[in-house]
Amino acid sequence: MDLHALRQFLVIARLEHLSRAAEQLRVAQPSLSRTIARLEAELGAPLFDRGGRLRLNESGRLFRDHVERALGELEEGRRAVAAATREGIGGVRLASETFLTVTGPLGAYKQAHPDIDIQLHQMAAAEMHRALHAREVDLCVASQPIPGDGLESVHLHDEPVWLAAPPGHPLAARASVAVEELRDEPFVISRPGHWQRRLLDHLFAAANLTPRIVCEGEEPAATAALVGAGVGLTLIPAVARTSDTGTPVAWIAVDAPSCRRTLTLYSRSGSRLSTAARLMRTTLTTWPWSTTAERQPG
């Protein structure tokens, strides 16, 4: 049972799709099938249900959890040795739902510690619990709660979320708007699972409404451009106002107390962070998040 096969198994277990796993790993699909067959033969039990779509079964889930922990410990050992040979500083791996949120503290961190390696991972909050426990990342910045135990959290910032509209939109001159007034408006928003989509669905559900979504995407810059082009409205956090997208939009307050975003820093409970990771945690927890993010729309 070699490490290469175990790493391939984790990818297949996560995607539950052989062809997509083969594409991501850049190997032939028959090779992956043989890898899984060998693992199942060694374990004496099937790891997947193959009736129609490939599904991880109970034995597969049990094995996956142990493999994640084992490979995580090996990676932790590799990083500990690397840190010891580099005066104990090491590197840091940070995950976030969007990098726009952390560009400020990242810039300050890199300026203060130019020789420290930083690895950035963009992922949904739903993936962060697994990534932390698998030791794939050291720290996570999330805009929504990360379910699961064994994690420590630190509150970073709470900020308003604004409605963004094209400058010529009928609502553009308004200082604020109620959710009920948006019932027929088209929205350009992120896919399900992202915090912006979760917030939009929550706001409309509280008003017994369903948002009219005309575009789902994962590109913040493209979303702003689509709003500017008049395709629809969107929700944008206050911190985004500090970045110049080159697209003029009108900022409108939403009359709902829950139309806010809370940033939280997560790490594994009791984890031994490298010096680099501890320095990153300090940078994030002491960063003046509210300096520019709370400015009122002008």
C-alpha positions in Angstrom: 0.0 0.0 0.0 2.1 2.9 -1.3 1.6 6.7 -0.6 0.9 7.4 -4.3 -2.0 5.0 -4.3 -3.4 6.5 -1.1 -3.2 10.0 -2.4 -5.0 8.9 -5.6 -7.7 7.2 -3.5 -8.3 10.5 -1.6 -8.9 12.4 -4.8 -11.3 9.7 -6.1 -13.1 9.6 -2.7 -13.6 13.4 -2.7 -14.8 13.6 -6.3 -16.6 10.2 -6.5 -16.0 10.3 -10.2 -13.2 8.3 -11.9 -13.0 10.4 -15.1 -12.8 13.7 -13.2 -10.3 12.2 -10.8 -8.2 11.0 -13.7 -8.3 14.4 -15.3 -7.3 16.2 -12.1 -4.5 13.7 -11.4 -3.5 13.6 -15.1 -3.4 9.8 -15.3 -5.3 7.3 -17.4 -8.7 6.2 -16.0 -7.9 2.5 -16.3 -4.8 3.1 -14.1 -7.0 4.6 -11.4 -9.4 1.7 -11.6 -6.4 -0.7 -11.1 -5.2 1.3 -8.1 -8.6 1.1 -6.4 -8.9 -2.6 -7.2 -5.5 -3.2 -5.6 -6.4 -1.3 -2.4 -9.7 -3.2 -2.1 -7.9 -6.5 -2.6 -5.4 -5.5 0.2 -8.1 -4.4 2.5 -10.4 -7.3 1.7 -13.4 -5.1 1.3 -14.9 -2.8 -1.4 -14.5 0.9 -0.9 -17.0 2.1 -3.4 -20.6 1.3 -4.4 -20.6 0.9 -8.2 -24.4 0.8 -8.9 -24.7 3.6 -11.4 -22.6 6.5 -10.1 -19.5 5.8 -8.1 -20.2 6.3 -4.4 -17.9 5.9 -1.4 -19.4 3.3 0.9 -19.2 2.9 4.7 -15.9 1.0 4.5 -14.5 3.7 2.1 -15.5 6.5 4.4 -13.8 4.8 7.3 -10.6 4.2 5.3 -10.7 7.7 4.0 -10.7 9.2 7.4 -7.7 7.1 8.5 -5.8 7.9 5.3 -6.4 11.6 5.7 -5.0 11.5 9.2 -2.0 9.4 8.3 -1.0 11.5 5.3 -1.6 14.6 7.3 0.8 13.4 10.0 3.4 12.6 7.4 3.0 16.1 5.9 3.3 17.6 9.4 6.5 15.6 9.9 7.9 16.8 6.6 7.1 20.4 7.4 8.6 20.1 10.9 11.9 18.9 9.4 11.8 21.7 6.9 11.2 24.2 9.6 14.0 22.8 11.7 16.5 23.1 8.8 15.3 26.7 8.2 15.8 28.0 11.8 12.3 26.8 12.8 10.3 29.3 10.8 8.7 27.1 8.3 5.9 28.1 5.8 2.2 28.8 6.1 -0.8 27.5 4.1 -3.8 29.7 4.2 -7.3 28.9 2.8 -10.0 31.5 2.2 -13.3 31.6 0.3 -12.0 34.7 -1.6 -8.5 36.2 -1.7 -9.9 39.8 -2.0 -10.7 39.6 1.7 -7.2 38.9 2.8 -5.0 40.9 0.4 -4.4 43.7 2.9 -3.0 41.5 5.7 -1.2 39.2 3.2 0.6 42.2 1.8 1.6 43.4 5.3 2.8 39.8 6.2 4.9 39.5 3.0 6.5 42.8 3.6 7.4 42.0 7.1 8.5 38.4 6.3 9.6 38.4 2.7 11.5 35.0 3.0 8.6 33.0 4.3 6.8 30.8 1.8 3.0 31.3 1.6 0.7 28.8 0.0 -2.9 30.1 -0.7 -5.8 27.8 -1.2 -9.2 29.0 -2.4 -12.0 26.7 -1.2 -15.6 26.7 0.0 -16.2 26.8 3.8 -17.7 23.3 3.5 -14.3 22.0 2.4 -12.3 23.7 5.2 -13.0 21.3 8.0 -11.6 18.4 6.0 -8.6 20.4 4.8 -7.7 21.4 8.3 -7.9 17.9 9.7 -6.1 16.5 6.7 -3.3 19.0 7.4 -3.6 20.4 3.9 -3.8 23.9 5.3 -2.8 25.6 8.6 -5.4 28.4 8.8 -8.7 29.2 7.2 -10.6 32.5 6.9 -14.3 31.9 6.4 -17.3 34.1 6.0 -19.7 31.5 7.3 -19.5 28.9 10.1 -17.4 25.8 9.4 -19.3 22.7 10.7 -17.6 20.0 12.7 -15.6 19.6 15.9 -11.9 19.8 16.7 -11.5 23.4 15.5 -10.5 26.7 17.2 -12.0 29.9 16.0 -11.1 33.6 16.4 -13.5 36.4 15.4 -11.8 38.8 12.9 -14.3 41.3 11.6 -17.9 42.0 11.1 -19.0 44.3 8.2 -22.1 45.4 6.4 -22.9 43.9 3.0 -24.3 46.3 0.4 -26.5 46.0 -2.6 -24.7 46.9 -5.8 -26.7 48.2 -8.8 -25.8 49.8 -12.1 -25.5 53.6 -11.9 -28.7 54.1 -14.0 -30.8 51.6 -12.1 -34.1 53.0 -10.5 -32.7 52.1 -7.1 -29.3 53.7 -7.7 -30.2 57.0 -6.1 -31.7 55.3 -3.0 -29.9 55.4 0.4 -31.5 52.1 1.4 -33.9 49.4 0.2 -36.1 46.8 1.8 -35.7 43.1 0.7 -39.4 43.1 -0.3 -38.6 45.7 -3.0 -36.1 43.4 -4.6 -38.6 40.5 -5.3 -38.6 41.1 -9.1 -35.0 42.2 -9.5 -32.5 40.0 -11.3 -29.5 38.9 -9.4 -25.9 38.0 -10.4 -24.6 36.0 -7.6 -22.2 33.2 -6.6 -23.1 29.5 -6.7 -24.8 27.7 -3.8 -22.4 27.1 -0.8 -20.7 30.5 -1.2 -21.4 33.0 1.6 -22.9 35.6 -0.7 -25.4 33.1 -2.1 -26.2 31.9 1.4 -26.8 35.4 2.6 -29.0 36.2 -0.4 -31.1 33.1 0.1 -31.4 33.9 3.9 -32.5 37.4 3.3 -35.2 36.4 0.8 -36.4 33.4 2.9 -36.9 35.7 5.9 -39.2 37.8 3.7 -41.0 34.6 2.4 -39.5 35.3 -1.1 -37.3 33.6 -3.6 -34.5 35.6 -5.3 -34.7 35.8 -9.1 -31.2 34.6 -10.1 -30.2 35.2 -13.7 -26.5 34.3 -13.4 -24.4 32.1 -11.0 -20.7 32.4 -11.1 -17.4 32.2 -9.2 -15.6 35.3 -10.5 -16.0 38.4 -8.3 -14.5 40.7 -11.0 -16.9 39.3 -13.6 -19.8 39.8 -11.2 -19.1 43.5 -10.8 -18.7 43.8 -14.6 -22.1 42.1 -15.2 -23.7 44.4 -12.6 -22.2 47.4 -14.3 -23.5 46.1 -17.7 -27.0 46.1 -16.3 -27.5 42.3 -16.2 -28.5 42.3 -12.5 -27.9 43.3 -8.9 -25.6 41.6 -6.4 -24.4 41.7 -2.8 -20.9 43.0 -2.1 -19.1 43.3 1.3 -17.9 46.6 2.5 -14.2 45.5 2.2 -14.7 45.2 -1.6 -15.2 48.9 -1.8 -11.5 49.4 -1.1 -10.5 47.6 -4.4 -10.9 49.3 -7.8 -12.7 47.0 -10.1 -12.9 49.7 -12.8 -16.6 49.2 -13.0 -18.8 51.9 -11.5 -21.7 50.7 -9.4 -24.2 52.3 -7.0 -24.0 51.1 -3.4 -27.3 50.8 -1.5 -27.8 49.8 2.1 -30.2 46.8 2.7 -32.8 47.3 5.4 -32.1 44.0 7.2 -30.0 43.7 10.3 -28.6 40.3 9.1 -27.2 41.8 5.9 -23.7 41.5 7.2 -20.7 39.3 6.9 -18.6 37.9 9.8 -15.0 36.9 9.1 -13.7 34.1 11.3 -10.2 32.5 11.5 -10.1 28.8 12.0 -7.3 26.3 13.0 -7.1 22.8 14.4 -7.6 22.6 18.1 -4.3 21.9 19.9 -2.3 22.0 16.6 1.4 22.9 16.7 1.6 25.7 14.2 4.9 26.6 12.6 6.4 29.9 13.5 5.3 31.2 10.1 1.7 30.1 10.7 1.7 31.7 14.2 3.0 34.9 12.6 0.2 34.8 10.0 -2.4 34.2 12.8 -1.1 37.2 14.6 -1.2 39.3 11.5 -4.8 38.4 10.7 -6.0 38.8 14.3 -4.4 42.2 14.7 -5.1 43.6 11.3 -7.2 46.8 11.3 -10.1 45.4 9.3 -12.5 48.2 10.0 -10.2 51.1 9.0 -11.6 51.3 5.4 -14.3 48.6 5.2 -16.9 50.6 7.2 -16.9 53.7 5.1 -20.3 54.7 4.0 -21.1 54.7 0.3 -20.4 58.0 -1.4 
